[in-house]
Amino acid sequence: MIRDAVAADVETVEELEGELFGTESWDADTLLDDLEREGRRFVVFEDDFEVVGYAITMLAGDLTDLARIGVHPSRQREGIAAALLDHVIDAAREDGADRMLLEVSAVNPEALAFYAATGFEHIDTRTRYYKDGSDALVMRRSLTSSSDGSS
Ligand SMILES: CC(C)(COP(=O)(O)OP(=O)(O)OC[C@H]1O[C@@H](n2cnc3c(N)ncnc32)[C@H](O)[C@@H]1OP(=O)(O)O)[C@@H](O)C(=O)NCCC(=O)NCCS
């Protein structure tokens, strides 16, 4: 089940952040801020009363930024991130967004494979963007076509 996050989810998501993003992880204060700020959407995937995945987007006019998406390591490759992505894309379309942008580390093959599989294209590179010195690939998906993002 995908639902809006609430303050009680922040502790679990903070733990997932540490596990999934290491030195780039967001702390509880940042996550709590995302619950409250205008234009942010913070959703969790709950299974058997346990939060196993989450996504955070930021709406800015007609574009939405996928700021975070993560799935517990023991639950990856079950389609959970794809379901979360579909959910936030539907919501962003309703909010008037016509494209989604994101940044992903050039040395994160799992995420690169996920974005390739879900219709994102590489449009730019931010050199040495992350703390570990890796580049960020800027990726884009049109939201104006069908769910394969092929327009
Ligand atoms: C990237 C991530 C969110 C994917 O989550 P997931 O729930 O495992 O993804 P899904 O099961 O929905 O995958 C959908 C498709 O994406 C592709 N994909 C996802 N993970 C993949 C991997 N590790 N290797 C190859 N392809 C992958 C596949 O095509 C997959 O479909 P398939 O399983 O039917 O082959 C997850 O690996 C993760 O949490 N990584 C750490 C956090 C992170 O890097 N987030 C993105 C930062 S920008």
The ligand as an SDF file (V2000), in Angstrom:
LIG
                    3D

 48 50  0  0  0  0  0  0  0  0999 V2000
   17.0680    2.0770   -7.3320 C   0  0  0  0  0  0  0  0  0  0  0  0
   16.0340    1.3850   -6.4270 C   0  0  0  0  0  0  0  0  0  0  0  0
   15.1440    2.4660   -5.7900 C   0  0  0  0  0  0  0  0  0  0  0  0
   15.1810    0.4140   -7.2620 C   0  0  0  0  0  0  0  0  0  0  0  0
   14.1710   -0.1230   -6.4060 O   0  0  0  0  0  0  0  0  0  0  0  0
   13.4490   -1.5250   -6.7120 P   0  0  0  0  0  0  0  0  0  0  0  0
   12.2050   -1.5650   -5.8870 O   0  0  0  0  0  0  0  0  0  0  0  0
   14.4090   -2.6340   -6.5270 O   0  0  0  0  0  0  0  0  0  0  0  0
   13.1050   -1.3790   -8.2640 O   0  0  0  0  0  0  0  0  0  0  0  0
   11.9730   -2.2050   -9.0620 P   0  0  0  0  0  0  0  0  0  0  0  0
   11.8530   -3.5690   -8.4870 O   0  0  0  0  0  0  0  0  0  0  0  0
   10.7280   -1.3880   -9.1170 O   0  0  0  0  0  0  0  0  0  0  0  0
   12.6550   -2.2900  -10.5010 O   0  0  0  0  0  0  0  0  0  0  0  0
   11.9870   -1.9450  -11.7060 C   0  0  0  0  0  0  0  0  0  0  0  0
   12.9230   -2.2440  -12.8500 C   0  0  0  0  0  0  0  0  0  0  0  0
   14.0960   -1.4180  -12.7620 O   0  0  0  0  0  0  0  0  0  0  0  0
   15.2570   -2.1690  -13.1570 C   0  0  0  0  0  0  0  0  0  0  0  0
   16.1200   -2.4010  -12.0080 N   0  0  0  0  0  0  0  0  0  0  0  0
   15.8640   -2.0590  -10.7270 C   0  0  0  0  0  0  0  0  0  0  0  0
   16.9100   -2.4000   -9.9280 N   0  0  0  0  0  0  0  0  0  0  0  0
   17.8320   -2.9850  -10.7500 C   0  0  0  0  0  0  0  0  0  0  0  0
   19.1130   -3.5500  -10.5140 C   0  0  0  0  0  0  0  0  0  0  0  0
   19.6450   -3.6080   -9.2840 N   0  0  0  0  0  0  0  0  0  0  0  0
   19.7910   -4.0710  -11.5560 N   0  0  0  0  0  0  0  0  0  0  0  0
   19.2730   -4.0300  -12.7990 C   0  0  0  0  0  0  0  0  0  0  0  0
   18.0470   -3.5080  -13.0940 N   0  0  0  0  0  0  0  0  0  0  0  0
   17.3510   -2.9810  -12.0680 C   0  0  0  0  0  0  0  0  0  0  0  0
   14.7210   -3.5060  -13.6680 C   0  0  0  0  0  0  0  0  0  0  0  0
   14.4130   -3.3530  -15.0510 O   0  0  0  0  0  0  0  0  0  0  0  0
   13.4650   -3.6550  -12.8480 C   0  0  0  0  0  0  0  0  0  0  0  0
   12.5180   -4.5250  -13.4420 O   0  0  0  0  0  0  0  0  0  0  0  0
   12.6810   -6.1360  -13.2670 P   0  0  0  0  0  0  0  0  0  0  0  0
   12.9870   -6.3920  -11.8170 O   0  0  0  0  0  0  0  0  0  0  0  0
   11.3480   -6.6500  -13.7090 O   0  0  0  0  0  0  0  0  0  0  0  0
   13.8270   -6.5230  -14.1460 O   0  0  0  0  0  0  0  0  0  0  0  0
   16.7390    0.5470   -5.3110 C   0  0  0  0  0  0  0  0  0  0  0  0
   17.7810   -0.2320   -5.9110 O   0  0  0  0  0  0  0  0  0  0  0  0
   17.3420    1.3870   -4.1980 C   0  0  0  0  0  0  0  0  0  0  0  0
   16.6730    1.6950   -3.2020 O   0  0  0  0  0  0  0  0  0  0  0  0
   18.6350    1.7220   -4.3380 N   0  0  0  0  0  0  0  0  0  0  0  0
   19.3190    2.5320   -3.3020 C   0  0  0  0  0  0  0  0  0  0  0  0
   18.7940    3.9480   -3.2700 C   0  0  0  0  0  0  0  0  0  0  0  0
   19.0040    4.6470   -4.5950 C   0  0  0  0  0  0  0  0  0  0  0  0
   20.0540    4.5430   -5.2190 O   0  0  0  0  0  0  0  0  0  0  0  0
   17.9640    5.4120   -5.0010 N   0  0  0  0  0  0  0  0  0  0  0  0
   18.0190    6.2020   -6.2340 C   0  0  0  0  0  0  0  0  0  0  0  0
   18.9110    7.3550   -6.0120 C   0  0  0  0  0  0  0  0  0  0  0  0
   18.8880    8.5350   -7.3020 S   0  0  0  0  0  0  0  0  0  0  0  0
  1  2  1  0
  2  3  1  0
  2  4  1  0
  2 36  1  0
  4  5  1  0
  5  6  1  0
  6  7  2  0
  6  8  1  0
  6  9  1  0
  9 10  1  0
 10 11  2  0
 10 12  1  0
 10 13  1  0
 13 14  1  0
 14 15  1  0
 15 16  1  0
 15 30  1  0
 16 17  1  0
 17 18  1  0
 17 28  1  0
 18 19  1  0
 18 27  1  0
 19 20  2  0
 20 21  1  0
 21 22  1  0
 21 27  2  0
 22 23  1  0
 22 24  2  0
 24 25  1  0
 25 26  2  0
 26 27  1  0
 28 29  1  0
 28 30  1  0
 30 31  1  0
 31 32  1  0
 32 33  2  0
 32 34  1  0
 32 35  1  0
 36 37  1  0
 36 38  1  0
 38 39  2  0
 38 40  1  0
 40 41  1  0
 41 42  1  0
 42 43  1  0
 43 44  2  0
 43 45  1  0
 45 46  1  0
 46 47  1  0
 47 48  1  0
M  END
$$$$
